[in-house]
Amino acid sequence: MRSHLVRTAVLEIYEEVRRQDARADEAMQRVLRREKALRSVERRAVADAVYGLLRLQGRVDHLLGRALQTRKLALKDLATPTQHLLRYAAFLIVGDEQQSAATAANLAGPEVAPYAWALELVASAGSLPDPSDPMEALAVATSLPRWLAKLWSEQLGEAETRSLAEALNQRLRSPSAPMR
């Protein structure tokens, strides 16, 4: 797989969604229609990464924020392209759960090399402190916006909120795909 082509498409689509308020499916169609050189496996990798990153962005941002904070840095203070590349690399660690920090940094590109230490911390998330506020901790764990985690927790209870969020954060499978 040509990871640089996948990375470029993922970041372009993600930028459209984040900065231009585009719908993810429409942005994906536009980019993939234009990028005819992408193979089917690469197109699938782009879709998985974009939708996965959008689903898990709350958790990814929290982990990156905590990791960067160890050196008195903040994600919001980094250049936007660097933020997106770090989010992509962190997603590869958190979402795929198969990528090491080194592999994720390599797939995200040389621009994240200065932040390899932060990706190592993301990969060992247990070493990063959890939020002290229980509602914030629930929001981070479930990758839900805080307001939604609070609302659901009040209405459904914490266990049901976690269960529902887990279901929402699962990758959709095609009808013919086997269940794991």
Secondary structure in CASP SS format (residue, H / E / C, confidence):
PFRMAT SS
TARGET T0000
AUTHOR 0000-0000-0000
METHOD secondary structure of the structure
MODEL  1
M C 1.00
R C 1.00
S H 1.00
H H 1.00
L H 1.00
V H 1.00
R H 1.00
T H 1.00
A H 1.00
V H 1.00
L H 1.00
E H 1.00
I H 1.00
Y H 1.00
E H 1.00
E H 1.00
V H 1.00
R H 1.00
R H 1.00
Q H 1.00
D C 1.00
A C 1.00
R C 1.00
A H 1.00
D H 1.00
E H 1.00
A H 1.00
M H 1.00
Q H 1.00
R H 1.00
V H 1.00
L H 1.00
R H 1.00
R H 1.00
E C 1.00
K C 1.00
A C 1.00
L C 1.00
R C 1.00
S H 1.00
V H 1.00
E H 1.00
R H 1.00
R H 1.00
A H 1.00
V H 1.00
A H 1.00
D H 1.00
A H 1.00
V H 1.00
Y H 1.00
G H 1.00
L H 1.00
L H 1.00
R H 1.00
L C 1.00
Q H 1.00
G H 1.00
R H 1.00
V H 1.00
D H 1.00
H H 1.00
L H 1.00
L H 1.00
G H 1.00
R H 1.00
A H 1.00
L H 1.00
Q H 1.00
T C 1.00
R C 1.00
K C 1.00
L C 1.00
A C 1.00
L H 1.00
K H 1.00
D H 1.00
L C 1.00
A C 1.00
T H 1.00
P H 1.00
T H 1.00
Q H 1.00
H H 1.00
L H 1.00
L H 1.00
R H 1.00
Y H 1.00
A H 1.00
A H 1.00
F H 1.00
L H 1.00
I H 1.00
V H 1.00
G C 1.00
D C 1.00
E C 1.00
Q C 1.00
Q C 1.00
S C 1.00
A H 1.00
A H 1.00
T H 1.00
A H 1.00
A H 1.00
N H 1.00
L H 1.00
A H 1.00
G C 1.00
P H 1.00
E H 1.00
V H 1.00
A H 1.00
P H 1.00
Y H 1.00
A H 1.00
W H 1.00
A H 1.00
L H 1.00
E H 1.00
L H 1.00
V H 1.00
A H 1.00
S C 1.00
A H 1.00
G H 1.00
S H 1.00
L C 1.00
P C 1.00
D C 1.00
P C 1.00
S C 1.00
D C 1.00
P H 1.00
M H 1.00
E H 1.00
A H 1.00
L H 1.00
A H 1.00
V H 1.00
A H 1.00
T H 1.00
S C 1.00
L C 1.00
P C 1.00
R H 1.00
W H 1.00
L H 1.00
A H 1.00
K H 1.00
L H 1.00
W H 1.00
S H 1.00
E H 1.00
Q H 1.00
L H 1.00
G C 1.00
E H 1.00
A H 1.00
E H 1.00
T H 1.00
R H 1.00
S H 1.00
L H 1.00
A H 1.00
E H 1.00
A H 1.00
L H 1.00
N C 1.00
Q C 1.00
R C 1.00
L C 1.00
R C 1.00
S C 1.00
P C 1.00
S C 1.00
A C 1.00
P C 1.00
M C 1.00
R C 1.00
END
